[in-house]
Amino acid sequence: MASLSSYLPGTASLVEEIDKKLLVVLRDGRTLIGFLRSIDQFANLVLQDTIERIHVGKKYGDIERGIFVVRGENVVLLGEVDDDLQKKLLKEVSVEQILELQRKEEALKAEERERKQKALKERGLFATASEMNDDYY
């Protein structure tokens, strides 16, 4: 258990994560994995050797991105990566395969949204775009 004397408030607590391999989930849904090299008071991050990881079901593919600067307000989740656990739970596929799986998944989601809108319209109800966009639930 951490003592109160080692407690760092706000973004200062990220100092302990410098040079560690971190997973960062962004507001737009993208997942980045890279080595944290720098932070500032706004939680802006500099990641080195960054990959963008695309998940579809229990499969994933990685796209190399290099050095990545992330504006702090776009970070939803940040945590250390456990490579061994990921390899046990997920199967890595090629970038081409994961992009194709992602396209198919997006097409299915679009069909589902259309079906929901049609069903609501038949009942005399109209949904707003934000109500129909359930990608983040």
MODELLER restraints for C-alpha pairs under 7 A, 6 or more apart:
rsr = mdl.restraints
at = mdl.atoms
rsr.add(forms.Gaussian(group=physical.xy_distance, feature=features.Distance(at['CA:11:A'], at['CA:41:A']), mean=6.02, stdev=0.5))
rsr.add(forms.Gaussian(group=physical.xy_distance, feature=features.Distance(at['CA:11:A'], at['CA:43:A']), mean=5.68, stdev=0.5))
rsr.add(forms.Gaussian(group=physical.xy_distance, feature=features.Distance(at['CA:17:A'], at['CA:36:A']), mean=6.91, stdev=0.5))
rsr.add(forms.Gaussian(group=physical.xy_distance, feature=features.Distance(at['CA:18:A'], at['CA:36:A']), mean=5.16, stdev=0.5))
rsr.add(forms.Gaussian(group=physical.xy_distance, feature=features.Distance(at['CA:18:A'], at['CA:37:A']), mean=5.63, stdev=0.5))
rsr.add(forms.Gaussian(group=physical.xy_distance, feature=features.Distance(at['CA:18:A'], at['CA:38:A']), mean=6.74, stdev=0.5))
rsr.add(forms.Gaussian(group=physical.xy_distance, feature=features.Distance(at['CA:19:A'], at['CA:35:A']), mean=5.57, stdev=0.5))
rsr.add(forms.Gaussian(group=physical.xy_distance, feature=features.Distance(at['CA:19:A'], at['CA:36:A']), mean=5.18, stdev=0.5))
rsr.add(forms.Gaussian(group=physical.xy_distance, feature=features.Distance(at['CA:19:A'], at['CA:37:A']), mean=5.66, stdev=0.5))
rsr.add(forms.Gaussian(group=physical.xy_distance, feature=features.Distance(at['CA:20:A'], at['CA:35:A']), mean=5.40, stdev=0.5))
rsr.add(forms.Gaussian(group=physical.xy_distance, feature=features.Distance(at['CA:20:A'], at['CA:36:A']), mean=5.89, stdev=0.5))
rsr.add(forms.Gaussian(group=physical.xy_distance, feature=features.Distance(at['CA:21:A'], at['CA:33:A']), mean=6.92, stdev=0.5))
rsr.add(forms.Gaussian(group=physical.xy_distance, feature=features.Distance(at['CA:21:A'], at['CA:34:A']), mean=5.39, stdev=0.5))
rsr.add(forms.Gaussian(group=physical.xy_distance, feature=features.Distance(at['CA:21:A'], at['CA:35:A']), mean=4.37, stdev=0.5))
rsr.add(forms.Gaussian(group=physical.xy_distance, feature=features.Distance(at['CA:21:A'], at['CA:36:A']), mean=6.52, stdev=0.5))
rsr.add(forms.Gaussian(group=physical.xy_distance, feature=features.Distance(at['CA:21:A'], at['CA:80:A']), mean=6.00, stdev=0.5))
rsr.add(forms.Gaussian(group=physical.xy_distance, feature=features.Distance(at['CA:21:A'], at['CA:81:A']), mean=6.02, stdev=0.5))
rsr.add(forms.Gaussian(group=physical.xy_distance, feature=features.Distance(at['CA:22:A'], at['CA:33:A']), mean=5.58, stdev=0.5))
rsr.add(forms.Gaussian(group=physical.xy_distance, feature=features.Distance(at['CA:22:A'], at['CA:34:A']), mean=5.62, stdev=0.5))
rsr.add(forms.Gaussian(group=physical.xy_distance, feature=features.Distance(at['CA:22:A'], at['CA:35:A']), mean=6.06, stdev=0.5))
rsr.add(forms.Gaussian(group=physical.xy_distance, feature=features.Distance(at['CA:22:A'], at['CA:36:A']), mean=6.66, stdev=0.5))
rsr.add(forms.Gaussian(group=physical.xy_distance, feature=features.Distance(at['CA:22:A'], at['CA:78:A']), mean=6.73, stdev=0.5))
rsr.add(forms.Gaussian(group=physical.xy_distance, feature=features.Distance(at['CA:22:A'], at['CA:79:A']), mean=5.40, stdev=0.5))
rsr.add(forms.Gaussian(group=physical.xy_distance, feature=features.Distance(at['CA:22:A'], at['CA:80:A']), mean=4.43, stdev=0.5))
rsr.add(forms.Gaussian(group=physical.xy_distance, feature=features.Distance(at['CA:22:A'], at['CA:81:A']), mean=5.42, stdev=0.5))
rsr.add(forms.Gaussian(group=physical.xy_distance, feature=features.Distance(at['CA:23:A'], at['CA:31:A']), mean=6.93, stdev=0.5))
rsr.add(forms.Gaussian(group=physical.xy_distance, feature=features.Distance(at['CA:23:A'], at['CA:32:A']), mean=5.70, stdev=0.5))
rsr.add(forms.Gaussian(group=physical.xy_distance, feature=features.Distance(at['CA:23:A'], at['CA:33:A']), mean=4.43, stdev=0.5))
rsr.add(forms.Gaussian(group=physical.xy_distance, feature=features.Distance(at['CA:23:A'], at['CA:34:A']), mean=6.80, stdev=0.5))
rsr.add(forms.Gaussian(group=physical.xy_distance, feature=features.Distance(at['CA:23:A'], at['CA:78:A']), mean=5.69, stdev=0.5))
rsr.add(forms.Gaussian(group=physical.xy_distance, feature=features.Distance(at['CA:23:A'], at['CA:79:A']), mean=5.37, stdev=0.5))
rsr.add(forms.Gaussian(group=physical.xy_distance, feature=features.Distance(at['CA:23:A'], at['CA:80:A']), mean=6.04, stdev=0.5))
rsr.add(forms.Gaussian(group=physical.xy_distance, feature=features.Distance(at['CA:23:A'], at['CA:81:A']), mean=5.89, stdev=0.5))
rsr.add(forms.Gaussian(group=physical.xy_distance, feature=features.Distance(at['CA:24:A'], at['CA:31:A']), mean=5.74, stdev=0.5))
rsr.add(forms.Gaussian(group=physical.xy_distance, feature=features.Distance(at['CA:24:A'], at['CA:32:A']), mean=5.10, stdev=0.5))
rsr.add(forms.Gaussian(group=physical.xy_distance, feature=features.Distance(at['CA:24:A'], at['CA:33:A']), mean=6.23, stdev=0.5))
rsr.add(forms.Gaussian(group=physical.xy_distance, feature=features.Distance(at['CA:24:A'], at['CA:75:A']), mean=6.74, stdev=0.5))
rsr.add(forms.Gaussian(group=physical.xy_distance, feature=features.Distance(at['CA:24:A'], at['CA:77:A']), mean=5.67, stdev=0.5))
rsr.add(forms.Gaussian(group=physical.xy_distance, feature=features.Distance(at['CA:24:A'], at['CA:78:A']), mean=4.53, stdev=0.5))
rsr.add(forms.Gaussian(group=physical.xy_distance, feature=features.Distance(at['CA:24:A'], at['CA:79:A']), mean=6.71, stdev=0.5))
rsr.add(forms.Gaussian(group=physical.xy_distance, feature=features.Distance(at['CA:25:A'], at['CA:31:A']), mean=4.56, stdev=0.5))
rsr.add(forms.Gaussian(group=physical.xy_distance, feature=features.Distance(at['CA:25:A'], at['CA:32:A']), mean=6.40, stdev=0.5))
rsr.add(forms.Gaussian(group=physical.xy_distance, feature=features.Distance(at['CA:25:A'], at['CA:75:A']), mean=6.14, stdev=0.5))
rsr.add(forms.Gaussian(group=physical.xy_distance, feature=features.Distance(at['CA:25:A'], at['CA:76:A']), mean=5.54, stdev=0.5))
rsr.add(forms.Gaussian(group=physical.xy_distance, feature=features.Distance(at['CA:25:A'], at['CA:77:A']), mean=5.03, stdev=0.5))
rsr.add(forms.Gaussian(group=physical.xy_distance, feature=features.Distance(at['CA:25:A'], at['CA:78:A']), mean=6.48, stdev=0.5))
rsr.add(forms.Gaussian(group=physical.xy_distance, feature=features.Distance(at['CA:26:A'], at['CA:74:A']), mean=5.42, stdev=0.5))
rsr.add(forms.Gaussian(group=physical.xy_distance, feature=features.Distance(at['CA:26:A'], at['CA:75:A']), mean=4.77, stdev=0.5))
rsr.add(forms.Gaussian(group=physical.xy_distance, feature=features.Distance(at['CA:26:A'], at['CA:76:A']), mean=5.38, stdev=0.5))
rsr.add(forms.Gaussian(group=physical.xy_distance, feature=features.Distance(at['CA:27:A'], at['CA:74:A']), mean=5.15, stdev=0.5))
rsr.add(forms.Gaussian(group=physical.xy_distance, feature=features.Distance(at['CA:27:A'], at['CA:75:A']), mean=6.12, stdev=0.5))
rsr.add(forms.Gaussian(group=physical.xy_distance, feature=features.Distance(at['CA:27:A'], at['CA:76:A']), mean=5.71, stdev=0.5))
rsr.add(forms.Gaussian(group=physical.xy_distance, feature=features.Distance(at['CA:31:A'], at['CA:52:A']), mean=5.73, stdev=0.5))
rsr.add(forms.Gaussian(group=physical.xy_distance, feature=features.Distance(at['CA:31:A'], at['CA:53:A']), mean=5.44, stdev=0.5))
rsr.add(forms.Gaussian(group=physical.xy_distance, feature=features.Distance(at['CA:31:A'], at['CA:54:A']), mean=6.88, stdev=0.5))
rsr.add(forms.Gaussian(group=physical.xy_distance, feature=features.Distance(at['CA:32:A'], at['CA:50:A']), mean=6.54, stdev=0.5))
rsr.add(forms.Gaussian(group=physical.xy_distance, feature=features.Distance(at['CA:32:A'], at['CA:51:A']), mean=5.69, stdev=0.5))
rsr.add(forms.Gaussian(group=physical.xy_distance, feature=features.Distance(at['CA:32:A'], at['CA:52:A']), mean=4.55, stdev=0.5))
rsr.add(forms.Gaussian(group=physical.xy_distance, feature=features.Distance(at['CA:32:A'], at['CA:53:A']), mean=6.01, stdev=0.5))
rsr.add(forms.Gaussian(group=physical.xy_distance, feature=features.Distance(at['CA:33:A'], at['CA:50:A']), mean=5.45, stdev=0.5))
rsr.add(forms.Gaussian(group=physical.xy_distance, feature=features.Distance(at['CA:33:A'], at['CA:51:A']), mean=5.33, stdev=0.5))
rsr.add(forms.Gaussian(group=physical.xy_distance, feature=features.Distance(at['CA:33:A'], at['CA:52:A']), mean=6.44, stdev=0.5))
rsr.add(forms.Gaussian(group=physical.xy_distance, feature=features.Distance(at['CA:34:A'], at['CA:47:A']), mean=5.22, stdev=0.5))
rsr.add(forms.Gaussian(group=physical.xy_distance, feature=features.Distance(at['CA:34:A'], at['CA:48:A']), mean=5.49, stdev=0.5))
rsr.add(forms.Gaussian(group=physical.xy_distance, feature=features.Distance(at['CA:34:A'], at['CA:49:A']), mean=5.45, stdev=0.5))
rsr.add(forms.Gaussian(group=physical.xy_distance, feature=features.Distance(at['CA:34:A'], at['CA:50:A']), mean=4.12, stdev=0.5))
rsr.add(forms.Gaussian(group=physical.xy_distance, feature=features.Distance(at['CA:34:A'], at['CA:51:A']), mean=6.41, stdev=0.5))
rsr.add(forms.Gaussian(group=physical.xy_distance, feature=features.Distance(at['CA:35:A'], at['CA:47:A']), mean=5.19, stdev=0.5))
rsr.add(forms.Gaussian(group=physical.xy_distance, feature=features.Distance(at['CA:35:A'], at['CA:48:A']), mean=5.07, stdev=0.5))
rsr.add(forms.Gaussian(group=physical.xy_distance, feature=features.Distance(at['CA:35:A'], at['CA:49:A']), mean=6.49, stdev=0.5))
rsr.add(forms.Gaussian(group=physical.xy_distance, feature=features.Distance(at['CA:36:A'], at['CA:45:A']), mean=6.99, stdev=0.5))
rsr.add(forms.Gaussian(group=physical.xy_distance, feature=features.Distance(at['CA:36:A'], at['CA:46:A']), mean=6.00, stdev=0.5))
rsr.add(forms.Gaussian(group=physical.xy_distance, feature=features.Distance(at['CA:36:A'], at['CA:47:A']), mean=4.70, stdev=0.5))
rsr.add(forms.Gaussian(group=physical.xy_distance, feature=features.Distance(at['CA:36:A'], at['CA:48:A']), mean=6.55, stdev=0.5))
rsr.add(forms.Gaussian(group=physical.xy_distance, feature=features.Distance(at['CA:37:A'], at['CA:46:A']), mean=5.54, stdev=0.5))
rsr.add(forms.Gaussian(group=physical.xy_distance, feature=features.Distance(at['CA:37:A'], at['CA:47:A']), mean=5.80, stdev=0.5))
rsr.add(forms.Gaussian(group=physical.xy_distance, feature=features.Distance(at['CA:37:A'], at['CA:48:A']), mean=6.62, stdev=0.5))
rsr.add(forms.Gaussian(group=physical.xy_distance, feature=features.Distance(at['CA:38:A'], at['CA:45:A']), mean=5.83, stdev=0.5))
rsr.add(forms.Gaussian(group=physical.xy_distance, feature=features.Distance(at['CA:38:A'], at['CA:46:A']), mean=5.08, stdev=0.5))
rsr.add(forms.Gaussian(group=physical.xy_distance, feature=features.Distance(at['CA:39:A'], at['CA:45:A']), mean=4.78, stdev=0.5))
rsr.add(forms.Gaussian(group=physical.xy_distance, feature=features.Distance(at['CA:39:A'], at['CA:46:A']), mean=6.53, stdev=0.5))
rsr.add(forms.Gaussian(group=physical.xy_distance, feature=features.Distance(at['CA:42:A'], at['CA:72:A']), mean=5.80, stdev=0.5))
rsr.add(forms.Gaussian(group=physical.xy_distance, feature=features.Distance(at['CA:43:A'], at['CA:72:A']), mean=4.39, stdev=0.5))
rsr.add(forms.Gaussian(group=physical.xy_distance, feature=features.Distance(at['CA:44:A'], at['CA:70:A']), mean=5.64, stdev=0.5))
rsr.add(forms.Gaussian(group=physical.xy_distance, feature=features.Distance(at['CA:44:A'], at['CA:71:A']), mean=4.58, stdev=0.5))
rsr.add(forms.Gaussian(group=physical.xy_distance, feature=features.Distance(at['CA:44:A'], at['CA:72:A']), mean=4.09, stdev=0.5))
rsr.add(forms.Gaussian(group=physical.xy_distance, feature=features.Distance(at['CA:45:A'], at['CA:69:A']), mean=5.72, stdev=0.5))
rsr.add(forms.Gaussian(group=physical.xy_distance, feature=features.Distance(at['CA:45:A'], at['CA:70:A']), mean=5.06, stdev=0.5))
rsr.add(forms.Gaussian(group=physical.xy_distance, feature=features.Distance(at['CA:45:A'], at['CA:71:A']), mean=6.57, stdev=0.5))
rsr.add(forms.Gaussian(group=physical.xy_distance, feature=features.Distance(at['CA:45:A'], at['CA:72:A']), mean=6.64, stdev=0.5))
rsr.add(forms.Gaussian(group=physical.xy_distance, feature=features.Distance(at['CA:46:A'], at['CA:68:A']), mean=5.81, stdev=0.5))
rsr.add(forms.Gaussian(group=physical.xy_distance, feature=features.Distance(at['CA:46:A'], at['CA:69:A']), mean=4.62, stdev=0.5))
rsr.add(forms.Gaussian(group=physical.xy_distance, feature=features.Distance(at['CA:46:A'], at['CA:70:A']), mean=6.40, stdev=0.5))
rsr.add(forms.Gaussian(group=physical.xy_distance, feature=features.Distance(at['CA:47:A'], at['CA:67:A']), mean=5.67, stdev=0.5))
rsr.add(forms.Gaussian(group=physical.xy_distance, feature=features.Distance(at['CA:47:A'], at['CA:68:A']), mean=5.11, stdev=0.5))
rsr.add(forms.Gaussian(group=physical.xy_distance, feature=features.Distance(at['CA:47:A'], at['CA:69:A']), mean=6.38, stdev=0.5))
rsr.add(forms.Gaussian(group=physical.xy_distance, feature=features.Distance(at['CA:48:A'], at['CA:66:A']), mean=6.03, stdev=0.5))
rsr.add(forms.Gaussian(group=physical.xy_distance, feature=features.Distance(at['CA:48:A'], at['CA:67:A']), mean=4.51, stdev=0.5))
rsr.add(forms.Gaussian(group=physical.xy_distance, feature=features.Distance(at['CA:48:A'], at['CA:68:A']), mean=6.48, stdev=0.5))
rsr.add(forms.Gaussian(group=physical.xy_distance, feature=features.Distance(at['CA:49:A'], at['CA:66:A']), mean=4.72, stdev=0.5))
rsr.add(forms.Gaussian(group=physical.xy_distance, feature=features.Distance(at['CA:49:A'], at['CA:67:A']), mean=5.94, stdev=0.5))
rsr.add(forms.Gaussian(group=physical.xy_distance, feature=features.Distance(at['CA:50:A'], at['CA:64:A']), mean=6.28, stdev=0.5))
rsr.add(forms.Gaussian(group=physical.xy_distance, feature=features.Distance(at['CA:50:A'], at['CA:65:A']), mean=5.25, stdev=0.5))
rsr.add(forms.Gaussian(group=physical.xy_distance, feature=features.Distance(at['CA:50:A'], at['CA:66:A']), mean=4.90, stdev=0.5))
rsr.add(forms.Gaussian(group=physical.xy_distance, feature=features.Distance(at['CA:50:A'], at['CA:67:A']), mean=5.99, stdev=0.5))
rsr.add(forms.Gaussian(group=physical.xy_distance, feature=features.Distance(at['CA:50:A'], at['CA:68:A']), mean=6.49, stdev=0.5))
rsr.add(forms.Gaussian(group=physical.xy_distance, feature=features.Distance(at['CA:51:A'], at['CA:62:A']), mean=5.91, stdev=0.5))
rsr.add(forms.Gaussian(group=physical.xy_distance, feature=features.Distance(at['CA:51:A'], at['CA:63:A']), mean=5.33, stdev=0.5))
rsr.add(forms.Gaussian(group=physical.xy_distance, feature=features.Distance(at['CA:51:A'], at['CA:64:A']), mean=4.40, stdev=0.5))
rsr.add(forms.Gaussian(group=physical.xy_distance, feature=features.Distance(at['CA:51:A'], at['CA:65:A']), mean=5.17, stdev=0.5))
rsr.add(forms.Gaussian(group=physical.xy_distance, feature=features.Distance(at['CA:51:A'], at['CA:66:A']), mean=6.98, stdev=0.5))
rsr.add(forms.Gaussian(group=physical.xy_distance, feature=features.Distance(at['CA:52:A'], at['CA:62:A']), mean=5.60, stdev=0.5))
rsr.add(forms.Gaussian(group=physical.xy_distance, feature=features.Distance(at['CA:52:A'], at['CA:63:A']), mean=5.08, stdev=0.5))
rsr.add(forms.Gaussian(group=physical.xy_distance, feature=features.Distance(at['CA:52:A'], at['CA:64:A']), mean=6.40, stdev=0.5))
rsr.add(forms.Gaussian(group=physical.xy_distance, feature=features.Distance(at['CA:52:A'], at['CA:65:A']), mean=6.60, stdev=0.5))
rsr.add(forms.Gaussian(group=physical.xy_distance, feature=features.Distance(at['CA:53:A'], at['CA:60:A']), mean=6.58, stdev=0.5))
rsr.add(forms.Gaussian(group=physical.xy_distance, feature=features.Distance(at['CA:53:A'], at['CA:61:A']), mean=5.74, stdev=0.5))
rsr.add(forms.Gaussian(group=physical.xy_distance, feature=features.Distance(at['CA:53:A'], at['CA:62:A']), mean=4.57, stdev=0.5))
rsr.add(forms.Gaussian(group=physical.xy_distance, feature=features.Distance(at['CA:53:A'], at['CA:63:A']), mean=6.47, stdev=0.5))
rsr.add(forms.Gaussian(group=physical.xy_distance, feature=features.Distance(at['CA:54:A'], at['CA:60:A']), mean=5.39, stdev=0.5))
rsr.add(forms.Gaussian(group=physical.xy_distance, feature=features.Distance(at['CA:54:A'], at['CA:61:A']), mean=5.39, stdev=0.5))
rsr.add(forms.Gaussian(group=physical.xy_distance, feature=features.Distance(at['CA:54:A'], at['CA:62:A']), mean=6.42, stdev=0.5))
rsr.add(forms.Gaussian(group=physical.xy_distance, feature=features.Distance(at['CA:54:A'], at['CA:98:A']), mean=6.92, stdev=0.5))
rsr.add(forms.Gaussian(group=physical.xy_distance, feature=features.Distance(at['CA:55:A'], at['CA:61:A']), mean=6.87, stdev=0.5))
rsr.add(forms.Gaussian(group=physical.xy_distance, feature=features.Distance(at['CA:56:A'], at['CA:101:A']), mean=6.66, stdev=0.5))
rsr.add(forms.Gaussian(group=physical.xy_distance, feature=features.Distance(at['CA:56:A'], at['CA:102:A']), mean=6.31, stdev=0.5))
rsr.add(forms.Gaussian(group=physical.xy_distance, feature=features.Distance(at['CA:58:A'], at['CA:90:A']), mean=5.00, stdev=0.5))
rsr.add(forms.Gaussian(group=physical.xy_distance, feature=features.Distance(at['CA:58:A'], at['CA:91:A']), mean=6.29, stdev=0.5))
rsr.add(forms.Gaussian(group=physical.xy_distance, feature=features.Distance(at['CA:59:A'], at['CA:90:A']), mean=5.52, stdev=0.5))
rsr.add(forms.Gaussian(group=physical.xy_distance, feature=features.Distance(at['CA:59:A'], at['CA:91:A']), mean=4.75, stdev=0.5))
rsr.add(forms.Gaussian(group=physical.xy_distance, feature=features.Distance(at['CA:59:A'], at['CA:92:A']), mean=5.76, stdev=0.5))
rsr.add(forms.Gaussian(group=physical.xy_distance, feature=features.Distance(at['CA:59:A'], at['CA:93:A']), mean=6.61, stdev=0.5))
rsr.add(forms.Gaussian(group=physical.xy_distance, feature=features.Distance(at['CA:60:A'], at['CA:90:A']), mean=6.92, stdev=0.5))
rsr.add(forms.Gaussian(group=physical.xy_distance, feature=features.Distance(at['CA:60:A'], at['CA:91:A']), mean=6.31, stdev=0.5))
rsr.add(forms.Gaussian(group=physical.xy_distance, feature=features.Distance(at['CA:60:A'], at['CA:92:A']), mean=5.06, stdev=0.5))
rsr.add(forms.Gaussian(group=physical.xy_distance, feature=features.Distance(at['CA:60:A'], at['CA:93:A']), mean=6.01, stdev=0.5))
rsr.add(forms.Gaussian(group=physical.xy_distance, feature=features.Distance(at['CA:60:A'], at['CA:98:A']), mean=6.29, stdev=0.5))
rsr.add(forms.Gaussian(group=physical.xy_distance, feature=features.Distance(at['CA:61:A'], at['CA:92:A']), mean=5.76, stdev=0.5))
rsr.add(forms.Gaussian(group=physical.xy_distance, feature=features.Distance(at['CA:61:A'], at['CA:93:A']), mean=5.40, stdev=0.5))
rsr.add(forms.Gaussian(group=physical.xy_distance, feature=features.Distance(at['CA:61:A'], at['CA:94:A']), mean=5.77, stdev=0.5))
rsr.add(forms.Gaussian(group=physical.xy_distance, feature=features.Distance(at['CA:61:A'], at['CA:95:A']), mean=5.15, stdev=0.5))
rsr.add(forms.Gaussian(group=physical.xy_distance, feature=features.Distance(at['CA:61:A'], at['CA:98:A']), mean=5.49, stdev=0.5))
rsr.add(forms.Gaussian(group=physical.xy_distance, feature=features.Distance(at['CA:62:A'], at['CA:95:A']), mean=6.31, stdev=0.5))
rsr.add(forms.Gaussian(group=physical.xy_distance, feature=features.Distance(at['CA:63:A'], at['CA:95:A']), mean=6.70, stdev=0.5))
rsr.add(forms.Gaussian(group=physical.xy_distance, feature=features.Distance(at['CA:113:A'], at['CA:132:A']), mean=6.17, stdev=0.5))
rsr.add(forms.Gaussian(group=physical.xy_distance, feature=features.Distance(at['CA:117:A'], at['CA:127:A']), mean=6.76, stdev=0.5))
rsr.add(forms.Gaussian(group=physical.xy_distance, feature=features.Distance(at['CA:120:A'], at['CA:126:A']), mean=6.03, stdev=0.5))
